[in-house]
Every structure is written in structure tokens, then in C-alpha cells.
Amino acid sequence: MTKFQAEIDVMPKKEILDPQGKAVTGSMKNLGLDEIQNIRIGKHISLQIEADNAETAKAKVELACKNLLANLIMESYSFKIEQI
């Protein structure tokens, strides 16, 4: 078995309203940072997984994202895996 590190980003879909991102965008203006716009806030998940190979690890992380880590109705996800 080989250990892998997965770095997963889960973000609200572009067509979904992001009230937290909108509030932070408004706060940037209060700080004089008008140049910063369209903030979207999501979550980052880091995990380790043991698998026979990278393809198996990728498949297991994909399954975890689809079934637990992301709400596919409102969120999209992407991830990177590397051997550790």
C-alpha cells in the first residue's frame, strides 16, 4: 500500500448565490480595496489515503467528494493527489 495526500477544493457553483462571499466583497470596499471583487468562499479539505496506486486513490477520493464532501446540487469540487 502507498500513501497519498489529497488536496480538495469545494466551491459554490457559479450560478448559486454566495452570501458570505458577497459580504466579504463589501468589506473589501470598506478597507479601501475596491480592486478586489467577486469573492467566492468555499472550503479546502486535506486528507491522506492508502491505496495500491494513484488511480485507486483518485477513485476513492472522487467517491468521497461525490457522496460526502460536496453537495453536488450547490457545489463543485476539484482535487489533486500526490504520493507521500
C-alpha angles and dihedrals in degrees: 000000000000127000120234132187118219123198111195128189119197117190135174111260113260093247092054119090112246106203093177091053091046092052092050091047089054091049091054089062089053088055092052092254098125090150091071109083144158097028115187119193124207138145136272120214124192120192142162123225135184116220141151092249144352094268092056091046090050092051092050093049089048089053092048091050094048096045105035120355100057133038098224093200092063106013141055126202142200131184145185125210128199133175115251 
